[in-house]
Amino acid sequence: MAIRRRVVVLVFPDVQVLDVTGPSEVFSMADRFRGPAYTVELVGVPEPVLGVPRSSARPAEPSARPPEPSARPPEPAPIATSSGLRLLPDRELAACGGPIDTLIVPGGLGVGALQHDGRLIAWTRSAAERSRRVASVCTGAFVLARAGLLDGRRATTHWAACAQLARRYPSIDVAPDPIFVRDGNVYTSAGVTAGIDLALALVEEDLGHRAALEVARSLVLFVRRPGGQAQFSAGLAAQAADRASVRDLQAWVADHLDEDLTVAALAERCFMSSRNLARVFAREVGVTPAVYVESLRLERARMLLESTELQVEEIAARCGFGTLETLRRGFARRLHVSPSEYRTRFSAPPASVMPIRRQAR
């Protein structure tokens, strides 16, 4: 008889709800399609634990054993997420003992308090020792880092928190671009929805590519997110300018990628000299005009390769690359694949996800 893999997901006040429900849905759906495969447990971290004062002393290790039969475990209380939705855990922290297949620590606003709670960090360290693998979603990486589980490892987190993670924990090799990173039996993922990508990768690791593909299709997702695993789109990667004229130029560029977008042409549109625009744009947006334009053009080309059957030459023209060779050089430099290879790996499958059964009349 097959044994379901035990997935334990921590739930705490102000957790990011999608960090919890996204991976949980992936494992649940894999169990439905290829079960018995997984059982998902939400383990609540109650307020009293979060309220423990900080201490420089090493906290006492809690018992990893379940409560004595005579001791009745505390009833789990609903926990409010950062969006206001409430999740009802299956059990509370003190009642979660025994072997764990996959331990998942999500992120969210509550991580600020969670990472400084001595008893929770000690529990995480102890639980990791009885887990086959440990994973974090988004800023949950800070909890793993505090527990010492990322020391000497490569890891990632939400793009906005990567610099802080690297600064606070210099022993960690922080990778700001990947959607998720595996180092040994420890997995870390980027922000929010990246937890779904990570869960799909774990399903593929356990049950094979076909099982992960079934789940991804059902959720209307890619098994592997397009874009060389970049955490965010080009539009999000570059900050919005404070100066209205540059901000308007950013919006205009996104809608006119097939036009002349040289620095000289953009400067003329903003009534600036080329030199002044280049200086102002880099200061306001964080990248040069040329880098910004190429990033948006590559992103548009990726979308067309994924969602249409247009010839690559036509996509190059529509996105303003001019020639197929220019498009190829951009893909090779940024994504390390050719446009054709990208389409093969990431285009949506033509087959329908699930057959629709007609009701008998």
matplotlib code that plots the C-alpha trace (Angstrom):
import matplotlib.pyplot as plt

x = [0.0, 1.4, 2.2, 1.3, 4.2, 3.6, 3.8, 3.8, 3.1, 3.6, 0.8, 1.2, -0.4, 0.0, 1.2, 0.9, -2.1, -1.0, 2.4, 0.3, -2.6, -0.6, 1.8, -1.0, -3.2, -0.4, 0.2, -3.5, -4.1, -1.2, -2.7, -6.0, -4.5, -1.7, -2.7, -2.1, 0.8, 0.6, -1.2, -0.9, -1.0, -1.3, 0.5, -0.4, 2.1, -0.1, 0.2, 1.7, 4.7, 5.2, 5.0, 8.1, 10.7, 13.9, 16.9, 20.6, 20.7, 20.2, 16.6, 16.0, 15.2, 11.6, 10.6, 10.1, 7.8, 4.0, 2.2, 1.6, -1.6, -3.0, -2.3, -4.9, -3.3, -4.6, -7.4, -6.0, -7.3, -8.1, -5.1, -5.6, -3.5, -2.1, -5.1, -7.6, -8.6, -8.5, -7.0, -7.8, -4.7, -4.9, -2.9, -0.7, 3.1, 3.3, 1.3, 3.3, 5.8, 7.1, 8.7, 8.0, 8.6, 8.5, 8.5, 7.4, 7.9, 5.9, 6.5, 4.5, 4.4, 4.4, 7.9, 9.3, 8.1, 8.5, 12.2, 13.0, 11.0, 13.4, 11.1, 9.8, 13.3, 14.4, 11.3, 12.2, 15.7, 14.5, 11.7, 14.3, 16.3, 13.3, 12.3, 13.4, 13.5, 12.9, 11.5, 10.7, 8.4, 9.2, 10.5, 10.1, 13.8, 14.6, 13.2, 15.4, 18.4, 17.7, 17.6, 21.0, 19.6, 20.9, 24.5, 26.9, 24.1, 22.8, 19.3, 16.8, 13.8, 11.4, 13.3, 12.7, 14.3, 17.3, 19.7, 18.5, 18.9, 22.5, 23.4, 22.0, 23.3, 26.6, 27.3, 24.4, 25.0, 21.9, 20.7, 18.3, 17.1, 15.9, 12.3, 13.6, 16.9, 17.8, 20.9, 21.0, 17.7, 16.9, 14.8, 14.0, 11.7, 11.1, 8.1, 4.5, 3.4, 6.9, 5.9, 3.6, 6.6, 8.6, 5.8, 5.4, 9.2, 8.9, 6.0, 8.1, 10.9, 8.6, 6.2, 7.8, 7.3, 3.9, 2.4, 3.7, 2.4, -1.1, -1.2, 0.2, -2.3, -5.1, -4.0, -3.4, 0.3, 3.7, 5.5, 8.6, 8.0, 9.2, 11.9, 15.1, 13.5, 13.6, 11.6, 9.7, 8.8, 10.9, 8.3, 8.4, 12.2, 12.7, 11.4, 8.7, 10.2, 9.4, 9.6, 6.3, 7.9, 10.1, 7.2, 5.1, 7.9, 8.1, 4.4, 4.7, 7.6, 5.7, 3.0, 5.4, 8.1, 8.2, 9.1, 12.4, 13.4, 17.0, 18.1, 18.1, 14.4, 13.4, 15.2, 13.4, 10.1, 10.9, 12.4, 15.8, 19.3, 20.4, 23.0, 20.5, 17.9, 20.4, 21.5, 18.0, 16.6, 19.3, 18.9, 15.1, 14.5, 17.7, 18.8, 19.8, 17.2, 18.8, 18.6, 15.1, 13.9, 15.6, 14.1, 10.6, 11.2, 12.5, 9.5, 7.1, 8.9, 8.7, 4.9, 4.4, 6.6, 4.6, 1.1, 1.1, 2.3, 3.8, 7.0, 10.1, 11.0, 7.6, 7.9, 11.3, 9.7, 6.7, 9.0, 11.3, 14.4, 14.5, 16.2, 16.1, 19.8, 19.3, 16.5, 18.7, 21.5, 19.2, 17.9, 21.3, 22.6, 19.7, 18.0, 20.8, 18.6, 17.6, 14.0, 13.2, 14.5, 12.5, 9.3, 9.9, 10.3, 7.7, 4.9, 1.5, 0.4, -2.3, -4.2, -7.1, -6.5, -9.4, -12.1, -15.5, -18.1, -21.5, -24.4, -26.8, -30.1]
y = [0.0, 3.4, 5.8, 9.5, 11.9, 14.2, 17.9, 20.3, 24.0, 26.5, 29.1, 32.2, 35.6, 37.8, 35.0, 35.6, 33.4, 32.5, 31.2, 28.6, 27.9, 27.8, 24.9, 23.2, 23.2, 21.7, 18.8, 18.3, 18.1, 15.7, 13.5, 13.6, 12.8, 10.4, 9.4, 8.3, 10.7, 13.6, 14.7, 18.4, 19.6, 23.2, 23.7, 26.9, 29.1, 30.7, 34.3, 33.3, 31.8, 34.9, 37.0, 35.5, 38.2, 38.1, 36.6, 36.3, 33.0, 29.8, 28.6, 25.2, 22.6, 21.5, 17.9, 16.5, 13.8, 14.1, 14.9, 12.1, 10.1, 11.5, 15.1, 16.5, 18.6, 22.2, 23.0, 24.9, 28.5, 30.3, 32.4, 35.7, 36.0, 39.4, 39.7, 39.2, 35.7, 33.2, 29.7, 26.9, 24.8, 21.1, 21.3, 23.6, 23.7, 21.7, 18.9, 18.5, 15.6, 12.6, 12.3, 14.9, 14.5, 18.2, 21.1, 24.4, 27.8, 30.5, 34.2, 37.3, 40.3, 38.0, 36.8, 40.0, 38.6, 35.0, 35.1, 36.5, 34.0, 31.7, 28.8, 28.8, 28.9, 26.0, 24.0, 24.7, 23.5, 20.4, 19.7, 20.1, 17.2, 14.9, 16.1, 14.6, 18.1, 21.7, 24.6, 28.2, 30.4, 34.1, 35.7, 32.4, 32.1, 34.5, 31.9, 29.2, 31.5, 32.4, 28.6, 28.2, 26.0, 28.2, 28.6, 28.0, 27.4, 29.1, 30.5, 33.0, 35.0, 37.7, 40.0, 43.0, 41.2, 39.6, 42.4, 42.4, 38.6, 38.8, 41.7, 40.1, 36.6, 36.9, 33.2, 32.6, 32.8, 34.8, 34.5, 37.3, 36.0, 32.4, 31.4, 28.8, 27.3, 23.8, 23.3, 19.8, 19.0, 22.7, 24.6, 28.3, 30.1, 33.7, 35.8, 34.6, 32.7, 31.3, 28.8, 27.2, 26.8, 25.2, 22.8, 21.8, 21.0, 18.9, 17.0, 16.4, 15.2, 12.8, 11.6, 12.5, 15.0, 13.8, 14.1, 17.7, 18.5, 17.3, 19.5, 22.5, 22.2, 21.8, 25.0, 26.7, 27.1, 26.3, 23.4, 25.6, 29.4, 31.1, 33.7, 32.0, 32.0, 35.8, 36.7, 39.6, 41.2, 43.8, 46.4, 45.5, 45.1, 48.8, 51.3, 53.8, 57.3, 60.2, 62.7, 62.7, 63.1, 60.0, 58.0, 58.9, 57.9, 54.4, 53.9, 55.1, 52.8, 49.7, 50.4, 51.2, 48.6, 48.2, 51.9, 53.8, 53.7, 54.8, 57.2, 60.1, 59.3, 59.0, 62.2, 64.1, 62.9, 64.2, 67.5, 66.7, 66.1, 62.5, 63.0, 64.5, 61.8, 59.0, 60.6, 61.3, 58.0, 56.0, 57.9, 57.7, 54.2, 52.4, 51.2, 52.9, 53.6, 51.0, 48.3, 49.2, 49.0, 45.7, 44.2, 45.1, 43.9, 40.5, 40.2, 40.9, 38.4, 35.8, 36.3, 35.9, 32.8, 31.3, 32.1, 32.4, 30.4, 33.5, 32.9, 33.9, 36.5, 38.2, 38.3, 39.9, 42.6, 43.1, 43.6, 46.1, 43.9, 44.5, 41.3, 37.7, 37.8, 40.7, 38.8, 35.7, 37.7, 39.2, 35.8, 34.3, 37.1, 37.4, 34.0, 31.7, 29.9, 30.6, 31.8, 28.4, 26.5, 28.8, 28.2, 24.4, 24.5, 27.0, 27.2, 26.1, 22.6, 22.5, 19.8, 20.7, 20.3, 18.2, 16.7, 18.1, 15.4, 16.1, 15.5, 12.9, 14.4]
z = [0.0, -1.0, 1.8, 1.4, 1.8, 4.8, 3.8, 6.8, 6.1, 8.9, 9.4, 11.5, 12.0, 8.9, 6.7, 3.0, 2.2, -1.3, 0.1, 2.0, -0.4, -3.6, -2.8, -0.8, -3.9, -6.0, -3.6, -3.1, -6.9, -7.4, -4.7, -6.5, -9.9, -8.8, -5.3, -2.8, -2.9, -0.4, 2.8, 3.6, 7.2, 8.3, 11.5, 13.4, 15.3, 18.0, 19.2, 22.6, 20.9, 18.7, 21.8, 23.5, 24.2, 22.2, 24.0, 23.1, 24.9, 22.9, 23.4, 24.9, 22.2, 22.4, 22.4, 18.9, 20.4, 20.2, 23.4, 25.9, 25.3, 28.5, 27.5, 25.2, 22.5, 22.3, 19.9, 16.9, 16.6, 13.3, 12.2, 10.3, 7.2, 5.9, 3.6, 6.5, 5.4, 8.3, 8.0, 10.5, 11.1, 11.5, 14.7, 16.6, 16.8, 20.1, 18.7, 15.5, 16.0, 14.1, 10.7, 8.0, 4.3, 3.3, 5.7, 4.2, 5.8, 4.0, 4.0, 4.7, 7.0, 10.1, 9.3, 11.0, 14.3, 13.5, 12.7, 16.2, 18.1, 19.9, 20.5, 16.9, 15.5, 17.7, 16.6, 13.0, 13.5, 15.3, 12.7, 9.8, 11.3, 11.0, 7.5, 4.2, 2.7, 3.9, 1.8, 2.2, 0.1, -0.3, 2.9, 4.8, 3.8, 6.8, 9.2, 7.7, 7.8, 11.4, 12.2, 10.5, 7.8, 4.9, 6.2, 3.4, 0.9, -2.2, -1.7, -2.9, -1.6, -2.8, -5.1, -2.8, 0.1, -1.5, -0.6, 3.0, 3.2, 1.9, 4.2, 7.3, 6.6, 4.7, 4.8, 2.4, -1.4, -2.3, -5.9, -6.8, -10.1, -9.8, -9.2, -6.8, -5.7, -4.5, -2.4, -1.1, 0.6, 1.2, -1.2, -1.3, -3.7, -4.8, -4.0, -3.4, -6.6, -6.9, -4.2, -6.8, -9.2, -6.4, -5.4, -9.1, -9.1, -6.0, -7.5, -10.6, -8.4, -6.6, -9.2, -12.6, -15.3, -16.5, -13.0, -12.7, -16.2, -15.3, -12.2, -14.1, -16.9, -14.5, -12.7, -16.1, -15.4, -16.9, -15.3, -15.5, -15.6, -18.8, -18.8, -17.7, -14.2, -13.9, -10.8, -12.3, -15.6, -17.2, -16.4, -12.7, -12.6, -13.5, -11.0, -12.0, -12.5, -10.2, -13.1, -15.0, -18.4, -17.9, -16.4, -19.5, -21.7, -20.0, -20.7, -24.3, -25.0, -23.9, -26.5, -29.4, -29.3, -33.1, -33.6, -33.5, -29.8, -30.0, -27.3, -29.9, -30.8, -27.2, -26.3, -29.0, -27.7, -24.2, -25.6, -24.1, -25.4, -25.8, -23.1, -20.6, -21.2, -20.7, -17.4, -16.1, -17.2, -15.6, -12.3, -12.3, -13.7, -12.5, -16.0, -19.3, -21.9, -24.2, -21.5, -20.7, -24.3, -24.9, -21.8, -22.8, -26.4, -25.1, -22.8, -25.6, -27.8, -25.1, -24.8, -28.5, -28.6, -25.8, -26.9, -30.7, -33.8, -35.5, -37.4, -35.4, -38.1, -37.7, -33.9, -34.3, -36.5, -34.3, -31.2, -32.9, -33.2, -36.9, -37.8, -36.6, -35.8, -33.4, -31.7, -31.4, -29.9, -27.3, -26.3, -26.1, -24.0, -21.5, -21.6, -22.8, -25.3, -28.9, -29.7, -31.2, -28.2, -25.9, -27.9, -27.7, -23.9, -22.9, -25.5, -24.2, -25.2, -27.8, -26.1, -23.7, -20.0, -19.1, -21.3, -20.6, -20.0, -21.5, -19.3, -20.5, -21.7]

ax = plt.figure().add_subplot(projection="3d")
ax.plot(x, y, z, "-o")
ax.set_aspect("equal")
plt.show()
